[in-house]
Amino acid sequence: MKSKKILASGIGLAMLYAAGFAGTANASTMVGGDAVDQASADDILDIVFAIDTSGSMYDDINAIGSVAQSVIANLECPDCDVWVRASFMGITGTYGTVFNETVSSYVVGAGGTPTVNHSEDNGWAVVDLATWYNWNDDSTASQDYYRAVVTIGDEGTENGQPVYQSDWDAAYAANQAAIANDVFLFSWVTDDPYAGVVDLFGTMALGGIGGGYNFLFAGGGFVNDSAGTGDVGATLERIICTAGSGGGGSEVPEPATMLLMGTGLAGFVASRRRRKDA
């Protein structure tokens, strides 16, 4: 039986601001997991959730924000004992108390030049985070360290709305940036997406052919909640547990809620594990 995390405040999961953790950023960061503490965890996970903050996404932002703290405080992963540092960002806008920093301002604070310039630039947000986020590998020799980006939206990956060639260009750039930086990429389509968005987001994370590109599997997974019937808390937990156990779909999701690649990938996943030499 896994031990539950001891909450630093003695009251609930601490909401930290990442001035110390990520240098110049202010992103809302939640720390916890199903390990007692970081030192006793088998795995350390840095994960960033980046969401489209246009009006159609406000209900999704509220839904995620209302359960994220509880999910991390009560995390139960069947295949790993993980310590999680989860950051929450809007792409170029903010909304609510959880998604209170933007990817674009984070990149500026980290000394970079953002490629995102629109609240619905889901693809470019992945590029910027994979390149500029302060992935803090402070794991010990006996621990695995993983990093992941989750991009969440309901429109195209560049400037939103229907899917055009530019959206495929942005999605491919995201796919390649995640792979190049050893970042697990998860894409999450919320309710009532525009035509073509499910295929676009799915291909961006899982791989396949689209827009004239040959996408590769980016180590994470794809959430398809286009019907708006998914359990947000359960989805958050599955994403975290999948990333925290080495990616590649080792945590099997509920049918029709989340698709994760899990077959024929053992060698690929093993090559992306971050265990330090003893």
DOBA-374491 format. One line per field, with one value per atom (N, C-alpha, C): atom name; x, y, z. Coordinates in nm, 3 decimals. Example, Ala and Ser with C-alpha at 12.3 -4.5 7.8 and 13.67 -1.06 7.14 Angstrom:
<sites>
atomo	N CA C N CA C
x	1.319 1.230 1.320 1.285 1.367 1.290
y	-0.569 -0.450 -0.330 -0.225 -0.106 0.003
z	0.780 0.780 0.780 0.708 0.714 0.787
</sites>
This chain:
<sites>
atomo	N CA C N CA C N CA C N CA C N CA C N CA C N CA C N CA C N CA C N CA C N CA C N CA C N CA C N CA C N CA C N CA C N CA C N CA C N CA C N CA C N CA C N CA C N CA C N CA C N CA C N CA C N CA C N CA C N CA C N CA C N CA C N CA C N CA C N CA C N CA C N CA C N CA C N CA C N CA C N CA C N CA C N CA C N CA C N CA C N CA C N CA C N CA C N CA C N CA C N CA C N CA C N CA C N CA C N CA C N CA C N CA C N CA C N CA C N CA C N CA C N CA C N CA C N CA C N CA C N CA C N CA C N CA C N CA C N CA C N CA C N CA C N CA C N CA C N CA C N CA C N CA C N CA C N CA C N CA C N CA C N CA C N CA C N CA C N CA C N CA C N CA C N CA C N CA C N CA C N CA C N CA C N CA C N CA C N CA C N CA C N CA C N CA C N CA C N CA C N CA C N CA C N CA C N CA C N CA C N CA C N CA C N CA C N CA C N CA C N CA C N CA C N CA C N CA C N CA C N CA C N CA C N CA C N CA C N CA C N CA C N CA C N CA C N CA C N CA C N CA C N CA C N CA C N CA C N CA C N CA C N CA C N CA C N CA C N CA C N CA C N CA C N CA C N CA C N CA C N CA C N CA C N CA C N CA C N CA C N CA C N CA C N CA C N CA C N CA C N CA C N CA C N CA C N CA C N CA C N CA C N CA C N CA C N CA C N CA C N CA C N CA C N CA C N CA C N CA C N CA C N CA C N CA C N CA C N CA C N CA C N CA C N CA C N CA C N CA C N CA C N CA C N CA C N CA C N CA C N CA C N CA C N CA C N CA C N CA C N CA C N CA C N CA C N CA C N CA C N CA C N CA C N CA C N CA C N CA C N CA C N CA C N CA C N CA C N CA C N CA C N CA C N CA C N CA C N CA C N CA C N CA C N CA C N CA C N CA C N CA C N CA C N CA C N CA C N CA C N CA C N CA C N CA C N CA C N CA C N CA C N CA C N CA C N CA C N CA C N CA C N CA C N CA C N CA C N CA C N CA C N CA C N CA C N CA C N CA C N CA C N CA C N CA C N CA C N CA C N CA C N CA C N CA C N CA C N CA C N CA C N CA C N CA C N CA C N CA C N CA C N CA C N CA C N CA C N CA C N CA C N CA C N CA C N CA C N CA C N CA C N CA C N CA C N CA C N CA C N CA C N CA C N CA C N CA C N CA C N CA C N CA C N CA C N CA C N CA C N CA C N CA C N CA C N CA C
x	0.084 0.000 0.088 0.065 0.149 0.113 0.215 0.190 0.146 0.054 0.010 0.107 0.108 0.195 0.161 0.263 0.243 0.241 0.131 0.115 0.199 0.275 0.369 0.299 0.180 0.110 0.037 0.017 -0.061 -0.210 -0.249 -0.389 -0.429 -0.352 -0.384 -0.261 -0.272 -0.159 -0.114 0.012 0.063 0.059 0.009 0.015 0.138 0.238 0.363 0.368 0.446 0.473 0.618 0.643 0.768 0.884 0.885 0.998 1.128 1.124 1.243 1.262 1.152 1.161 1.199 1.142 1.166 1.224 1.299 1.370 1.278 1.251 1.180 1.031 0.982 0.841 0.751 0.620 0.521 0.411 0.433 0.327 0.283 0.154 0.099 0.152 0.218 0.281 0.233 0.188 0.142 0.241 0.274 0.376 0.315 0.337 0.284 0.301 0.208 0.215 0.175 0.200 0.163 0.283 0.397 0.510 0.496 0.559 0.554 0.620 0.732 0.803 0.894 0.963 1.047 1.159 1.217 1.330 1.294 1.170 1.130 1.064 1.044 0.979 1.070 1.009 1.084 1.108 1.010 1.013 0.987 1.052 1.028 0.974 0.864 0.801 0.781 0.836 0.801 0.705 0.585 0.483 0.419 0.398 0.338 0.209 0.101 -0.027 -0.045 -0.054 -0.069 -0.202 -0.288 -0.424 -0.456 -0.538 -0.598 -0.691 -0.670 -0.750 -0.854 -0.895 -1.006 -1.137 -1.241 -1.368 -1.430 -1.413 -1.475 -1.414 -1.300 -1.228 -1.248 -1.324 -1.336 -1.394 -1.492 -1.550 -1.447 -1.362 -1.258 -1.151 -1.115 -1.016 -1.069 -1.195 -1.254 -1.259 -1.294 -1.304 -1.169 -1.065 -0.931 -0.882 -0.901 -0.854 -0.920 -1.046 -1.120 -1.079 -1.014 -0.979 -0.829 -0.749 -0.606 -0.540 -0.569 -0.507 -0.541 -0.668 -0.712 -0.649 -0.642 -0.584 -0.439 -0.361 -0.219 -0.202 -0.288 -0.279 -0.318 -0.407 -0.459 -0.421 -0.311 -0.268 -0.248 -0.299 -0.280 -0.240 -0.110 -0.060 -0.027 -0.082 -0.061 0.078 0.149 0.277 0.397 0.376 0.489 0.458 0.563 0.553 0.620 0.540 0.593 0.576 0.676 0.669 0.651 0.547 0.505 0.523 0.573 0.573 0.499 0.375 0.287 0.264 0.297 0.276 0.160 0.087 -0.033 -0.020 -0.030 -0.012 -0.118 -0.160 -0.230 -0.127 -0.171 -0.074 -0.027 -0.120 -0.082 -0.173 -0.272 -0.362 -0.373 -0.431 -0.452 -0.601 -0.640 -0.779 -0.784 -0.849 -0.863 -0.737 -0.735 -0.624 -0.519 -0.550 -0.456 -0.374 -0.442 -0.371 -0.341 -0.250 -0.228 -0.098 -0.033 0.088 0.076 0.148 0.141 0.271 0.258 0.376 0.465 0.404 0.483 0.563 0.503 0.577 0.682 0.653 0.753 0.878 0.858 0.971 1.053 0.985 1.056 1.137 1.076 1.146 1.265 1.257 1.367 1.475 1.456 1.556 1.537 1.419 1.393 1.299 1.277 1.181 1.066 0.944 0.833 0.797 0.761 0.704 0.552 0.494 0.349 0.313 0.204 0.156 0.004 -0.060 -0.205 -0.248 -0.363 -0.407 -0.434 -0.449 -0.478 -0.361 -0.241 -0.120 -0.074 -0.157 -0.124 0.005 0.029 0.150 0.274 0.272 0.390 0.414 0.310 0.329 0.415 0.393 0.474 0.619 0.640 0.776 0.846 0.778 0.839 0.869 0.775 0.795 0.903 0.901 1.002 1.142 1.151 1.281 1.326 1.231 1.269 1.231 1.146 1.105 1.225 1.226 1.335 1.313 1.347 1.334 1.438 1.389 1.475 1.508 1.603 1.639 1.726 1.659 1.730 1.710 1.683 1.664 1.795 1.785 1.903 1.939 2.046 2.092 1.992 1.907 1.811 1.674 1.658 1.528 1.527 1.409 1.388 1.334 1.375 1.327 1.261 1.140 1.066 1.015 0.989 0.932 0.824 0.721 0.608 0.540 0.482 0.397 0.261 0.156 0.019 -0.041 -0.077 -0.138 -0.287 -0.371 -0.515 -0.589 -0.682 -0.757 -0.869 -0.939 -1.051 -1.049 -0.938 -0.927 -0.791 -0.759 -0.632 -0.514 -0.396 -0.277 -0.204 -0.249 -0.196 -0.313 -0.335 -0.441 -0.582 -0.594 -0.725 -0.810 -0.942 -1.043 -1.020 -1.070 -1.055 -0.909 -0.886 -0.750 -0.703 -0.593 -0.530 -0.390 -0.319 -0.181 -0.094 -0.116 -0.035 -0.050 -0.167 -0.188 -0.105 -0.099 -0.015 0.132 0.172 0.310 0.344 0.254 0.277 0.276 0.184 0.177 0.304 0.355 0.478 0.596 0.603 0.710 0.703 0.581 0.563 0.609 0.569 0.607 0.759 0.825 0.970 1.043 0.992 1.056 1.047 0.932 0.916 1.014 1.024 1.114 1.259 1.296 1.435 1.477 1.382 1.414 1.376 1.346 1.310 1.194 1.092 0.972 0.855 0.783 0.662 0.554 0.494 0.390 0.253 0.164 0.024 -0.060 -0.159 -0.252 -0.392 -0.472 -0.603 -0.705 -0.796 -0.904 -1.026 -1.078 -1.197 -1.323 -1.437 -1.567 -1.590 -1.665 -1.708 -1.592 -1.495 -1.384 -1.426 -1.348 -1.368 -1.333 -1.384 -1.357 -1.207 -1.161 -1.020 -0.931 -0.982 -0.897 -0.859 -0.953 -0.923 -0.809 -0.815 -0.709 -0.577 -0.583 -0.463 -0.395 -0.470 -0.413 -0.364 -0.442 -0.402 -0.272 -0.260 -0.139 -0.019 -0.040 0.068 0.136 0.058 0.115 0.147 0.059 0.073 0.152 0.166 0.235 0.140 0.192 0.111 0.141 0.059 0.077 -0.028 0.016 -0.078 -0.010 -0.078 -0.024 0.104 0.126 0.249 0.367 0.343 0.450 0.433 0.545 0.546 0.576 0.472 0.488 0.535 0.615 0.660 0.586 0.584 0.523 0.608 0.545 0.617 0.615 0.590 0.611 0.500 0.398 0.292 0.160 0.062 -0.067 -0.164 -0.282 -0.386 -0.515 -0.571 -0.701 -0.805 -0.907 -1.016 -1.145 -1.175 -1.302 -1.390 -1.397 -1.476 -1.624 -1.670 -1.811 -1.837 -1.732 -1.748 -1.800 -1.776 -1.829 -1.721 -1.596 -1.487 -1.482 -1.425 -1.402 -1.268 -1.272 -1.151 -1.049 -1.092 -1.000 -0.932 -1.010 -0.953 -0.855 -0.886 -0.797 -0.666 -0.672 -0.550 -0.464 -0.527 -0.451 -0.387 -0.459 -0.404 -0.286 -0.297 -0.186 -0.063 -0.080 0.032 0.092 0.008 0.058 0.128 0.077 0.142 0.280 0.287 0.416 0.510 0.458 0.540 0.590 0.532 0.579 0.660 0.700 0.788 0.722 0.594 0.525 0.488 0.444 0.419 0.294 0.204 0.077 0.080 0.169 0.173 0.054 -0.011 -0.137 -0.251 -0.327 -0.433 -0.553 -0.600 -0.711 -0.846 -0.950 -1.085 -1.108 -1.177 -1.206 -1.282 -1.248 -1.316 -1.291 -1.211 -1.179 -1.039 -0.945 -0.806 -0.740 -0.670 -0.596 -0.449 -0.381 -0.238 -0.171 -0.060 0.016 0.083 0.065 0.123 0.180 0.172 0.220 0.337 0.433 0.548 0.640 0.632 0.708 0.805 0.822 0.903 1.046 1.103 1.239 1.247 1.145 1.144 1.134 1.042 1.023 1.148 1.209 1.329 1.440 1.446 1.551 1.530 1.405 1.375 1.375 1.406 1.409 1.530 1.513 1.617 1.688 1.694 1.762 1.910 1.961 2.101 2.184 2.308 2.398 2.426 2.424 2.451 2.597
y	-0.119 0.000 0.124 0.214 0.333 0.432 0.502 0.606 0.733 0.805 0.930 1.041 1.141 1.256 1.328 1.366 1.450 1.594 1.664 1.800 1.896 1.979 2.066 2.162 2.203 2.300 2.234 2.101 2.032 2.050 2.126 2.155 2.104 2.135 2.095 2.109 2.076 2.085 2.229 2.254 2.390 2.440 2.561 2.627 2.716 2.679 2.753 2.840 2.946 3.027 3.009 2.992 2.932 3.030 3.134 3.226 3.155 3.063 2.987 2.868 2.801 2.677 2.702 2.806 2.828 2.965 3.018 3.142 3.261 3.308 3.433 3.414 3.293 3.270 3.287 3.305 3.317 3.214 3.111 3.013 2.945 2.920 2.848 2.706 2.665 2.533 2.456 2.333 2.246 2.132 2.104 2.005 1.897 1.771 1.661 1.529 1.437 1.307 1.195 1.072 0.959 0.904 0.970 0.941 1.027 0.982 1.059 1.193 1.195 1.318 1.293 1.397 1.382 1.281 1.281 1.194 1.046 1.012 0.871 0.826 0.916 0.882 0.799 0.711 0.638 0.724 0.814 0.895 1.042 1.132 1.276 1.323 1.400 1.447 1.597 1.666 1.806 1.805 1.862 1.861 1.998 2.046 2.177 2.159 2.216 2.217 2.355 2.362 2.489 2.489 2.587 2.585 2.710 2.691 2.801 2.878 3.009 3.088 3.176 3.136 3.209 3.172 3.247 3.234 3.095 3.021 2.889 2.789 2.825 2.733 2.764 2.868 2.907 2.796 2.722 2.613 2.504 2.477 2.375 2.422 2.550 2.605 2.595 2.633 2.624 2.480 2.388 2.248 2.192 2.221 2.173 2.239 2.370 2.443 2.399 2.357 2.320 2.185 2.099 1.965 1.938 2.024 1.994 1.974 2.060 2.051 1.919 1.880 1.755 1.634 1.638 1.525 1.502 1.608 1.594 1.553 1.604 1.569 1.424 1.369 1.234 1.137 1.164 1.087 0.939 0.852 0.708 0.649 0.629 0.573 0.425 0.337 0.194 0.146 0.219 0.170 0.252 0.352 0.434 0.502 0.541 0.618 0.750 0.850 0.968 1.094 1.182 1.316 1.412 1.494 1.576 1.724 1.796 1.942 1.986 2.029 2.059 2.209 2.265 2.407 2.425 2.536 2.562 2.700 2.706 2.832 2.849 2.974 3.008 3.026 3.025 3.037 3.182 3.274 3.416 3.495 3.430 3.497 3.417 3.477 3.409 3.407 3.313 3.307 3.230 3.287 3.222 3.229 3.155 3.159 3.053 2.953 2.846 2.875 2.908 2.941 3.091 3.130 3.273 3.326 3.251 3.295 3.249 3.313 3.275 3.212 3.128 3.070 3.179 3.277 3.384 3.463 3.499 3.575 3.488 3.359 3.269 3.266 3.253 3.245 3.374 3.488 3.615 3.618 3.574 3.571 3.477 3.373 3.276 3.321 3.438 3.492 3.456 3.402 3.362 3.455 3.428 3.501 3.409 3.439 3.346 3.330 3.208 3.188 3.200 3.187 3.203 3.351 3.383 3.521 3.528 3.415 3.408 3.310 3.334 3.249 3.105 3.081 2.948 2.885 2.932 2.875 2.752 2.649 2.530 2.462 2.460 2.397 2.473 2.605 2.686 2.693 2.679 2.674 2.554 2.441 2.323 2.349 2.410 2.442 2.528 2.633 2.725 2.658 2.577 2.512 2.404 2.325 2.221 2.282 2.402 2.466 2.546 2.616 2.717 2.686 2.586 2.561 2.513 2.551 2.514 2.373 2.275 2.136 2.107 2.086 2.085 1.941 1.879 1.741 1.739 1.729 1.718 1.578 1.481 1.343 1.284 1.182 1.112 0.998 0.928 0.819 0.704 0.691 0.579 0.619 0.742 0.790 0.811 0.797 0.835 0.977 1.052 1.188 1.200 1.258 1.275 1.418 1.458 1.590 1.577 1.659 1.648 1.782 1.800 1.917 1.865 1.925 1.892 2.018 2.010 2.124 2.098 2.196 2.175 2.279 2.234 2.329 2.264 2.346 2.297 2.351 2.420 2.476 2.440 2.496 2.467 2.505 2.453 2.474 2.604 2.680 2.814 2.907 3.003 3.103 3.045 2.920 2.861 2.842 2.826 2.809 2.677 2.667 2.540 2.507 2.387 2.338 2.373 2.445 2.482 2.422 2.445 2.396 2.453 2.578 2.640 2.568 2.510 2.433 2.305 2.239 2.120 2.157 2.273 2.319 2.337 2.401 2.425 2.294 2.204 2.076 1.994 1.996 1.922 1.981 2.115 2.180 2.139 2.129 2.087 1.943 1.856 1.716 1.700 1.771 1.758 1.822 1.934 2.000 1.914 1.849 1.762 1.645 1.583 1.469 1.511 1.626 1.672 1.705 1.747 1.788 1.683 1.560 1.450 1.487 1.547 1.588 1.503 1.439 1.367 1.468 1.451 1.544 1.478 1.545 1.506 1.617 1.578 1.676 1.640 1.741 1.721 1.807 1.743 1.813 1.816 1.936 1.950 1.950 1.975 1.957 2.053 2.005 2.081 2.142 2.063 2.117 2.146 2.228 2.253 2.127 2.123 2.009 1.992 1.870 1.838 1.849 1.907 1.930 1.799 1.706 1.579 1.507 1.501 1.437 1.511 1.644 1.728 1.705 1.716 1.700 1.557 1.461 1.322 1.291 1.337 1.312 1.383 1.504 1.581 1.502 1.430 1.358 1.213 1.147 1.002 0.963 1.056 1.026 0.989 0.984 0.954 1.052 1.048 1.134 1.245 1.368 1.479 1.605 1.681 1.806 1.790 1.672 1.648 1.609 1.587 1.552 1.409 1.351 1.221 1.245 1.251 1.274 1.145 1.161 1.049 1.050 0.936 0.930 1.010 1.099 1.192 1.148 1.020 0.964 0.983 1.063 1.091 1.027 1.106 1.051 1.156 1.112 1.198 1.181 1.292 1.293 1.346 1.266 1.309 1.318 1.438 1.459 1.553 1.528 1.613 1.611 1.505 1.496 1.569 1.606 1.678 1.593 1.463 1.372 1.313 1.351 1.293 1.343 1.263 1.299 1.373 1.505 1.587 1.541 1.513 1.469 1.338 1.242 1.114 1.132 1.223 1.248 1.308 1.406 1.463 1.356 1.271 1.167 1.072 1.033 0.939 1.001 1.128 1.195 1.195 1.237 1.245 1.107 1.007 0.872 0.814 0.842 0.795 0.857 0.989 1.058 1.014 0.999 0.964 0.822 0.737 0.599 0.575 0.682 0.668 0.688 0.734 0.762 0.635 0.652 0.539 0.459 0.515 0.448 0.337 0.345 0.239 0.245 0.361 0.371 0.366 0.258 0.239 0.324 0.411 0.501 0.436 0.508 0.463 0.466 0.368 0.370 0.495 0.547 0.661 0.792 0.790 0.913 0.958 0.862 0.897 0.788 0.824 0.728 0.745 0.636 0.642 0.528 0.557 0.452 0.366 0.233 0.148 0.019 -0.004 -0.129 -0.102 -0.190 -0.178 -0.064 -0.009 0.110 0.089 -0.034 -0.058 -0.007 -0.034 0.012 0.163 0.224 0.369 0.434 0.383 0.439 0.420 0.303 0.278 0.375 0.413 0.504 0.644 0.675 0.809 0.817 0.706 0.709 0.788 0.859 0.952 0.902 0.770 0.722 0.756 0.812 0.846 0.722 0.725 0.614 0.610 0.490 0.475 0.508
z	0.000 0.000 0.000 -0.092 -0.101 0.007 0.061 0.159 0.089 0.149 0.089 0.122 0.040 0.060 0.189 0.266 0.383 0.335 0.358 0.307 0.389 0.320 0.386 0.482 0.450 0.534 0.649 0.642 0.742 0.719 0.616 0.589 0.452 0.352 0.215 0.129 0.002 -0.090 -0.105 -0.087 -0.094 -0.238 -0.257 -0.387 -0.386 -0.465 -0.468 -0.591 -0.585 -0.702 -0.739 -0.868 -0.911 -0.922 -0.842 -0.845 -0.812 -0.718 -0.683 -0.772 -0.806 -0.884 -1.028 -1.089 -1.232 -1.259 -1.165 -1.189 -1.197 -1.321 -1.339 -1.360 -1.357 -1.389 -1.268 -1.293 -1.188 -1.202 -1.281 -1.308 -1.179 -1.170 -1.057 -1.060 -0.953 -0.949 -0.827 -0.849 -0.742 -0.726 -0.603 -0.573 -0.485 -0.519 -0.439 -0.510 -0.486 -0.552 -0.459 -0.503 -0.419 -0.343 -0.351 -0.264 -0.138 -0.027 0.097 0.078 0.008 -0.021 -0.141 -0.186 -0.304 -0.282 -0.164 -0.139 -0.147 -0.111 -0.110 -0.241 -0.335 -0.461 -0.550 -0.628 -0.731 -0.853 -0.881 -1.002 -0.967 -1.039 -1.028 -1.162 -1.159 -1.282 -1.278 -1.377 -1.405 -1.522 -1.503 -1.607 -1.616 -1.739 -1.763 -1.842 -1.791 -1.860 -1.922 -2.056 -2.127 -2.200 -2.169 -2.220 -2.302 -2.402 -2.479 -2.384 -2.370 -2.277 -2.347 -2.468 -2.534 -2.466 -2.495 -2.424 -2.426 -2.535 -2.543 -2.446 -2.388 -2.300 -2.151 -2.119 -1.978 -1.892 -1.945 -1.865 -1.838 -1.937 -1.920 -1.822 -1.831 -1.737 -1.594 -1.576 -1.443 -1.392 -1.482 -1.443 -1.400 -1.477 -1.443 -1.315 -1.306 -1.189 -1.060 -1.069 -0.949 -0.891 -0.972 -0.924 -0.919 -0.981 -0.993 -0.858 -0.763 -0.631 -0.563 -0.571 -0.509 -0.577 -0.710 -0.784 -0.741 -0.735 -0.701 -0.555 -0.467 -0.325 -0.300 -0.382 -0.361 -0.472 -0.538 -0.654 -0.618 -0.704 -0.688 -0.824 -0.843 -0.969 -0.949 -1.030 -1.010 -1.045 -1.132 -1.183 -1.139 -1.054 -1.013 -0.880 -0.811 -0.687 -0.718 -0.758 -0.824 -0.740 -0.749 -0.693 -0.809 -0.803 -0.917 -0.887 -0.987 -0.986 -1.111 -1.093 -1.206 -1.217 -1.332 -1.358 -1.455 -1.440 -1.519 -1.583 -1.717 -1.790 -1.897 -1.917 -2.039 -2.149 -2.273 -2.382 -2.398 -2.424 -2.421 -2.328 -2.269 -2.175 -2.047 -1.945 -1.819 -1.787 -1.701 -1.657 -1.526 -1.427 -1.299 -1.215 -1.105 -1.012 -1.037 -1.119 -1.146 -1.272 -1.382 -1.507 -1.506 -1.416 -1.390 -1.447 -1.532 -1.602 -1.745 -1.836 -1.976 -2.023 -2.123 -2.185 -2.241 -2.306 -2.370 -2.268 -2.154 -2.054 -1.986 -1.970 -1.912 -2.000 -2.129 -2.221 -2.216 -2.212 -2.201 -2.072 -1.962 -1.834 -1.833 -1.916 -1.925 -2.022 -2.083 -2.174 -2.319 -2.353 -2.490 -2.563 -2.690 -2.772 -2.804 -2.757 -2.778 -2.926 -2.964 -3.095 -3.089 -2.969 -2.955 -2.963 -3.032 -3.036 -3.035 -3.005 -3.006 -2.899 -2.836 -2.724 -2.766 -2.897 -2.946 -3.022 -2.993 -3.055 -2.976 -2.974 -2.895 -2.939 -3.069 -3.118 -3.080 -3.098 -3.067 -2.917 -2.836 -2.691 -2.652 -2.719 -2.693 -2.731 -2.845 -2.890 -2.785 -2.739 -2.644 -2.510 -2.460 -2.331 -2.339 -2.445 -2.460 -2.466 -2.523 -2.542 -2.421 -2.356 -2.257 -2.113 -2.091 -1.953 -1.869 -1.743 -1.653 -1.601 -1.682 -1.642 -1.535 -1.413 -1.294 -1.252 -1.317 -1.285 -1.159 -1.045 -0.918 -0.858 -0.944 -0.899 -0.849 -0.767 -0.717 -0.812 -0.779 -0.866 -0.875 -0.774 -0.772 -0.825 -0.871 -0.917 -1.068 -1.127 -1.267 -1.272 -1.371 -1.391 -1.527 -1.530 -1.654 -1.666 -1.789 -1.815 -1.922 -1.910 -2.002 -2.019 -2.137 -2.166 -2.211 -2.159 -2.197 -2.260 -2.388 -2.455 -2.473 -2.433 -2.421 -2.503 -2.591 -2.670 -2.748 -2.827 -2.907 -3.049 -3.086 -3.222 -3.280 -3.395 -3.460 -3.373 -3.407 -3.325 -3.354 -3.452 -3.476 -3.506 -3.419 -3.434 -3.427 -3.389 -3.365 -3.489 -3.464 -3.568 -3.645 -3.769 -3.842 -3.869 -3.918 -3.940 -4.081 -4.088 -4.215 -4.219 -4.328 -4.339 -4.228 -4.193 -4.087 -3.954 -3.930 -3.807 -3.809 -3.923 -3.935 -3.919 -3.973 -3.958 -3.810 -3.736 -3.593 -3.515 -3.549 -3.480 -3.504 -3.625 -3.654 -3.579 -3.574 -3.498 -3.351 -3.296 -3.158 -3.138 -3.228 -3.221 -3.221 -3.309 -3.322 -3.205 -3.154 -3.040 -2.915 -2.895 -2.778 -2.785 -2.900 -2.916 -2.899 -2.958 -2.952 -2.810 -2.726 -2.590 -2.485 -2.530 -2.440 -2.349 -2.408 -2.335 -2.385 -2.295 -2.332 -2.370 -2.486 -2.532 -2.521 -2.449 -2.440 -2.504 -2.584 -2.640 -2.595 -2.562 -2.500 -2.573 -2.644 -2.714 -2.623 -2.598 -2.513 -2.599 -2.536 -2.602 -2.719 -2.816 -2.935 -3.013 -3.054 -3.131 -3.275 -3.342 -3.485 -3.565 -3.687 -3.774 -3.795 -3.787 -3.810 -3.689 -3.579 -3.462 -3.393 -3.384 -3.319 -3.390 -3.521 -3.598 -3.582 -3.585 -3.572 -3.438 -3.329 -3.196 -3.173 -3.222 -3.205 -3.276 -3.399 -3.476 -3.415 -3.363 -3.301 -3.189 -3.110 -2.996 -3.028 -3.101 -3.121 -3.244 -3.339 -3.462 -3.574 -3.696 -3.813 -3.925 -4.028 -4.144 -4.141 -4.162 -4.167 -4.217 -4.304 -4.354 -4.433 -4.486 -4.561 -4.475 -4.345 -4.252 -4.202 -4.165 -4.098 -3.950 -3.869 -3.727 -3.659 -3.553 -3.473 -3.339 -3.274 -3.141 -3.043 -2.967 -2.879 -2.733 -2.708 -2.576 -2.475 -2.508 -2.412 -2.448 -2.489 -2.524 -2.573 -2.606 -2.663 -2.585 -2.543 -2.475 -2.573 -2.600 -2.688 -2.607 -2.561 -2.490 -2.571 -2.701 -2.790 -2.756 -2.690 -2.649 -2.518 -2.447 -2.322 -2.208 -2.213 -2.111 -2.022 -2.044 -1.968 -1.825 -1.738 -1.598 -1.592 -1.568 -1.574 -1.471 -1.350 -1.248 -1.284 -1.336 -1.376 -1.491 -1.583 -1.695 -1.649 -1.558 -1.504 -1.437 -1.359 -1.290 -1.390 -1.494 -1.593 -1.668 -1.701 -1.769 -1.679 -1.554 -1.461 -1.438 -1.417 -1.392 -1.513 -1.632 -1.754 -1.769 -1.753 -1.764 -1.652 -1.531 -1.417 -1.417 -1.501 -1.510 -1.636 -1.703 -1.818 -1.952 -1.954 -2.079 -2.153 -2.275 -2.362 -2.331 -2.253 -2.232 -2.130 -2.031 -1.931 -1.836 -1.830 -1.754 -1.854 -1.855 -1.954 -1.917 -2.007 -1.977 -1.998 -1.962 -1.991 -2.141 -2.199 -2.343 -2.382 -2.499 -2.561 -2.488 -2.381 -2.312 -2.343 -2.342 -2.365 -2.445 -2.550 -2.631 -2.603 -2.567 -2.542 -2.617 -2.680 -2.746 -2.641 -2.653 -2.553 -2.608 -2.738 -2.795 -2.888 -2.884 -2.973 -2.941 -2.818 -2.785 -2.670 -2.627 -2.508 -2.526 -2.642 -2.666 -2.673 -2.735 -2.747 -2.609 -2.528 -2.395 -2.311 -2.319 -2.241 -2.278 -2.405 -2.448 -2.397 -2.352 -2.304 -2.151 -2.083 -1.937 -1.891 -1.779 -1.734 -1.608 -1.586 -1.466 -1.473 -1.363 -1.360 -1.330 -1.374 -1.344 -1.195 -1.140 -0.997 -0.967
</sites>
